[in-house]
Amino acid sequence: MKELTLKELGDRLNYKAKPAPHRVNIRVPFADKEQAKALGAKWDGTLKTWYIPADMDMGKFRKWL
């Protein structure tokens, strides 16, 4: 296994996922809804699902992907 330099380690810790060009539905348990909402997730009342709006950093929502 290769040792990481400080720069490589920093790059991995600050990694940001690419935004999706379209919305992405996510599974958010009821207990997590306020956290997801605070991060920018939206609720679709018609489909009864949470989603990440288009062009938003998906890395913040890794827990629910």
C-alpha positions, 0 to 999 in steps of 0.5 A: 500500500502506498503512503499518502503525502499530506497534499494527497490526504488533504485532497481526499478529505476535501473531496467533493462529489460532482453534482448530478445534472438532474435530481437524485432521489435519496432514502432519508429515514424520518429521524434524519429528515431535519438533517437532510433538509438542512443540507439542502435536500427537498421533499417531493410530496407527490412521490413521497420521497426526498431528493437532491436538487440538480447541480448540488454537491451529492457528497453531502448526502452520501449517507442516504445514497 
